[in-house]
Amino acid sequence: METIDIYHFINSADMRKYLRDISYQFSISEAGFVIYWSKRATLSEKISAWKSILTTMPDCALRRTNVAFESYHAFLRSYIDLMERDLEQFYSSSNGKSMYTYAYYNTSVDDSWYKESEAFFSDYSSCAAAIREELSGNDKITEIWVHKYPLDQQIQPSRLLMNRGFEVLELDADHEDKREFDISAAFEDCCFNFPSPFQRGDIVVCHDARARCDCRPFVLSYMTTWNSEEMKEKGFRHDPGWPGPKFEEKLDKRVARLLDQGGFTDMRAIGYCVDFDGVVDLKSKGTLVIDLEYYREPLEGFERQLKLFSCYKKGRASDIYTSSEMLVNGCFAIRLEELAKKLVHSATNMYYKSDLLQLGVIQEESGTFAQE
């Protein structure tokens, strides 16, 4: 079988290019996870890719926090079989013992919305027919969740995400059997440290092909999977606040433990982000490095503060960039200016702009804060 292009499955264009440029060689467990995590591929494409790496990549053990699979090949075959069985069972109406309904999305960044159908159906075919009719009258729908509710309340509901072409993107099914549950959850109990081009102080954003996450930019501080040497290479080497050898030893042990026993929630980006009130705070973004991209859009509103934080954390040569005084005063000035804009808009948006200009309440260069 032809070798699969693993880079294709990486969500971030910047990470995709970087790993391709350095000719990064994935292990089979890394390749399996990248395929699983991809938002660019359908479930059918993922299954095809997994089958490909089974024949082209060497086997290894898959270790996770509460169970170990001694053969990755055996695990992956079991996972594929489970997904194909779950999909077949989802389409089966179980002799009228289930009900189907659906909800649909517009996932564009500029016009994102979600709507649930009020109709229920006794079989998948009837539900699919209603969805096709819905799609024919609304070209803004981009994705559809189909929910299957068993009439036996002891069985958990399942759901399936598909695109306008009825291609399955995700499948969530409940597994009461412990072995099946362990197999279904194994990908999310893996932790990796993929190489990346990102440095401390870079302004980045989470790439989401489906625009259903926090896609606001933030200033990267570090990734939780960086060990002490990588932290220093990424911008902490000349930080006067770097703790020293004892901290490095503890950090390295912690990162080694995460990579051996952690899950996908342990490979997070930590960075400075702006909340809706304009306050900048250091937070865990819950974003994987393979989802990060450089933020290339103009910074507007409160987010203009991120430029100051970026320069400060990168330690640019000029004193004005690395001055904590400039950081504090600059952010304070931006915050006051943006708050003033909000206050002016709140006080004037019910009046016509021409009237406000004539009365001298606002000036032309102040922008549009009222009705035209």
C-alpha positions in Angstrom: 0.0 0.0 0.0 1.2 3.5 -0.8 2.7 5.5 2.1 0.2 8.0 3.5 1.0 11.7 3.7 0.7 12.3 7.4 1.5 16.0 7.1 -1.8 16.4 5.2 -3.8 15.6 8.4 -2.2 18.4 10.5 -4.8 21.1 11.2 -2.3 24.0 11.3 -0.9 25.2 8.0 2.2 26.6 9.8 2.9 23.3 11.6 2.2 21.3 8.5 4.8 23.4 6.5 7.3 23.3 9.3 7.2 19.6 9.9 7.3 18.9 6.2 10.3 21.3 5.7 12.3 19.5 8.4 11.2 16.1 7.0 9.9 15.1 10.5 9.6 11.4 10.8 6.5 10.4 12.8 6.4 7.3 15.0 3.3 5.2 14.3 1.7 6.4 17.6 2.3 10.0 16.6 0.9 9.4 13.1 -2.1 7.6 14.5 -2.8 10.6 16.8 -2.4 13.2 14.1 -4.9 11.4 11.9 -7.3 11.0 14.8 -7.0 14.7 15.7 -7.4 16.0 12.2 -10.3 18.3 11.4 -9.4 18.3 7.7 -10.4 14.7 7.0 -13.6 12.7 7.0 -13.9 9.5 9.1 -13.6 7.4 5.9 -10.3 9.2 5.1 -9.0 8.6 8.6 -9.8 4.9 8.5 -8.1 4.6 5.2 -5.0 6.4 6.6 -4.9 4.2 9.7 -5.1 1.1 7.5 -2.2 2.4 5.5 0.1 3.0 8.4 -0.7 -0.5 9.7 1.1 -1.8 6.6 3.9 0.8 6.2 5.0 1.6 9.8 6.7 -0.6 12.4 4.8 -1.8 15.4 5.3 -0.6 19.0 3.6 -0.6 22.4 0.9 1.9 23.2 1.0 3.0 26.8 -1.7 5.0 28.5 -2.6 6.0 32.0 -4.7 3.0 33.0 -4.1 0.3 30.5 -1.3 -0.7 28.0 -1.6 -2.2 24.6 1.5 -4.2 23.9 0.9 -4.0 20.1 -0.1 -0.7 18.5 -1.1 -2.6 15.3 -3.5 -4.7 17.4 -4.9 -1.7 19.1 -5.4 0.2 15.8 -7.1 -2.8 14.1 -9.4 -3.0 17.1 -10.1 0.7 17.0 -11.0 0.6 13.3 -13.3 -2.4 13.8 -15.0 -0.6 16.7 -15.6 2.6 14.6 -17.0 0.6 11.7 -19.3 -1.3 14.0 -20.4 1.8 15.8 -21.2 3.5 12.4 -23.2 0.5 11.2 -25.1 0.4 14.5 -25.8 4.2 14.3 -27.5 3.8 10.9 -29.6 0.8 12.2 -32.9 1.8 13.7 -32.9 -1.1 16.1 -36.4 -2.3 15.2 -38.0 1.0 16.0 -36.3 1.3 19.5 -34.6 4.5 18.7 -35.4 8.1 17.7 -33.3 10.4 15.5 -33.1 14.2 15.3 -30.6 16.7 14.0 -29.1 20.1 14.5 -27.2 22.1 12.0 -24.4 24.7 11.9 -23.1 27.6 10.0 -19.5 27.5 11.1 -18.2 30.6 9.2 -16.2 32.9 11.4 -18.3 36.0 10.4 -21.7 34.3 10.7 -21.6 31.4 13.1 -24.9 29.9 14.4 -26.5 26.7 15.5 -30.1 25.5 15.3 -31.8 22.4 16.5 -34.6 20.6 14.6 -37.9 20.1 16.5 -38.7 17.0 14.5 -38.0 13.3 15.6 -37.8 10.3 13.3 -38.1 6.6 13.9 -35.3 5.7 11.5 -32.1 7.2 10.0 -33.4 7.3 6.4 -36.4 9.5 7.3 -34.1 11.8 9.3 -31.6 12.0 6.4 -34.5 12.8 4.0 -35.5 15.8 6.2 -31.9 16.9 6.4 -31.6 16.9 2.6 -34.7 19.0 2.3 -33.3 21.4 4.9 -30.0 21.7 2.9 -31.8 22.3 -0.4 -33.3 25.5 1.1 -30.3 26.8 3.0 -26.9 27.0 1.4 -25.4 28.5 4.6 -25.6 25.2 6.6 -22.1 23.7 6.7 -22.3 20.8 9.2 -25.0 18.7 10.7 -25.1 16.7 14.0 -27.5 13.7 13.9 -28.5 12.5 17.3 -29.7 9.0 18.0 -31.7 8.5 21.2 -32.6 5.0 22.3 -36.0 4.5 23.8 -34.3 2.3 26.4 -33.1 4.9 28.8 -30.4 2.6 30.1 -28.5 3.0 26.9 -26.7 6.3 26.3 -27.4 8.4 23.1 -24.9 8.6 20.3 -24.3 11.3 17.7 -22.7 11.7 14.3 -21.3 14.9 12.7 -21.4 15.1 8.9 -20.8 17.7 6.2 -23.3 18.8 3.5 -22.2 15.9 1.4 -23.3 13.5 4.1 -19.6 12.5 4.7 -19.1 11.5 8.4 -16.6 13.7 10.2 -17.0 12.5 13.8 -18.8 9.7 15.6 -19.5 9.7 19.3 -20.8 6.4 20.7 -21.1 5.2 24.3 -19.3 2.0 25.2 -20.3 0.2 28.4 -17.8 -2.6 27.9 -14.5 -1.6 29.6 -12.3 -3.0 26.9 -14.3 -1.1 24.2 -14.2 2.1 26.2 -10.4 1.8 26.7 -9.9 1.3 22.9 -12.2 4.3 22.1 -10.4 6.6 24.5 -6.9 5.5 23.8 -6.0 8.3 21.4 -6.9 11.0 23.9 -4.7 9.4 26.6 -1.6 10.0 24.5 0.8 12.9 25.0 3.5 14.0 22.4 5.9 16.9 22.0 5.9 17.7 18.3 8.7 20.1 17.1 7.4 23.5 16.3 8.6 26.8 14.9 6.9 28.8 17.7 8.9 30.9 20.2 8.1 32.6 23.4 6.4 35.9 22.6 4.9 34.8 19.3 1.4 36.0 18.7 -0.5 32.9 17.7 -4.1 31.6 17.3 -5.8 28.2 17.4 -6.6 27.0 14.0 -10.0 25.4 13.9 -11.2 24.2 10.6 -14.7 24.2 12.0 -14.6 27.5 13.8 -16.1 26.2 17.0 -13.3 27.0 19.5 -11.8 30.2 21.1 -10.0 31.5 18.0 -8.8 34.8 19.6 -5.1 35.5 19.3 -2.8 35.2 22.3 0.9 35.7 23.1 2.6 32.3 23.6 4.6 31.8 26.8 5.4 28.1 26.5 4.0 24.6 25.7 3.5 22.3 28.7 5.6 19.6 26.9 8.7 21.8 26.6 11.6 20.5 28.8 14.2 22.9 30.3 16.5 22.9 27.2 13.6 23.6 24.8 12.3 26.3 27.1 15.7 28.1 27.0 16.0 27.6 23.2 12.5 29.1 22.8 13.3 32.3 24.6 13.8 31.8 28.3 17.6 31.5 28.2 18.3 35.1 28.9 15.3 35.7 31.2 16.6 37.1 34.5 13.7 35.3 36.2 14.7 31.9 35.0 14.9 29.8 38.3 18.0 27.7 37.6 19.2 24.1 37.8 16.9 22.8 40.6 13.9 24.0 38.7 15.2 22.6 35.4 15.5 19.1 37.0 12.0 19.2 38.3 10.6 20.5 35.0 12.4 17.8 33.1 11.0 15.1 35.4 7.5 16.5 35.1 7.7 16.7 31.2 9.0 13.1 31.0 6.2 11.9 33.2 3.6 13.7 31.0 5.0 12.3 27.8 5.0 8.8 29.3 1.7 8.9 31.2 -0.2 12.0 30.2 -3.1 12.6 27.8 -3.9 15.1 25.1 -5.0 17.7 27.7 -1.5 17.7 29.0 0.1 19.1 25.8 -1.4 22.6 26.1 -0.3 26.1 25.1 0.1 28.6 28.0 -0.2 32.2 26.9 -1.3 35.8 27.5 -4.8 36.5 26.3 -7.2 39.4 26.5 -10.6 38.9 28.1 -13.8 40.8 27.0 -13.1 43.5 29.6 -9.6 44.2 28.2 -7.7 42.5 31.0 -4.6 40.5 29.9 -4.0 37.3 31.8 -1.8 34.3 31.7 -4.0 31.3 31.0 -3.9 27.7 29.8 -5.4 27.8 26.3 -6.1 24.1 25.9 -4.6 24.3 22.4 -2.4 21.6 21.0 0.8 22.7 19.2 -0.4 21.0 16.0 -3.3 23.4 16.0 -1.3 26.6 16.5 -0.8 29.1 13.7 0.9 32.6 13.6 -1.7 35.3 13.9 -1.4 37.5 10.8 -4.4 39.7 11.0 -4.3 43.3 12.4 -4.7 43.6 16.1 -7.7 45.7 17.0 -9.4 46.9 20.2 -8.2 45.6 23.4 -6.1 43.0 21.6 -3.6 45.8 20.6 -2.1 45.1 24.0 -0.8 41.8 22.7 1.8 43.6 20.6 3.3 45.1 23.7 3.3 41.8 25.5 4.9 40.1 22.5 7.8 42.6 22.3 8.3 42.5 26.0 8.5 38.7 26.2 10.8 38.5 23.2 13.2 41.0 24.8 13.8 43.1 21.8 17.1 45.0 21.8 15.6 48.5 22.3 15.0 49.5 25.9 11.6 50.9 25.0 10.4 47.4 24.0 11.7 45.6 27.1 10.7 48.3 29.6 8.1 47.1 32.1 7.1 50.7 32.5 6.2 50.9 28.8 4.3 47.6 29.0 2.2 48.8 31.9 1.6 52.4 30.7 1.0 51.2 27.1 -1.6 48.6 28.1 -3.2 51.1 30.4 -3.5 53.7 27.6 -5.0 51.2 25.2 -7.5 49.9 27.7 -8.6 53.5 28.6 -9.0 54.3 24.9 -11.1 51.2 24.1 -13.2 51.6 27.2 -13.9 55.3 26.2 -15.0 54.1 22.8 -17.4 51.6 24.4 -18.8 54.3 26.7 -19.3 56.8 23.9 -21.0 54.2 21.7 -23.3 53.2 24.6 -24.3 56.8 25.2 -24.8 57.8 21.5 -25.9 54.7 19.5 -29.6 55.6 19.7 -29.0 59.0 18.0 -28.2 60.0 14.4 -24.6 60.8 13.7 -25.5 64.0 11.9 -27.3 65.3 14.9 -24.4 64.5 17.2 -21.9 66.2 14.9 -24.1 69.3 14.6 -24.4 69.5 18.4 -20.7 68.9 18.9 -21.2 65.7 20.9 -18.8 63.8 18.7 -16.2 64.8 16.1 -15.8 63.4 12.6 -12.4 61.9 13.4 -13.8 60.1 16.4 -15.4 57.4 14.2 -19.0 56.2 13.9 -20.5 55.7 17.3 -24.1 56.4 16.3 -26.7 55.8 13.5 -25.7 57.2 10.1 
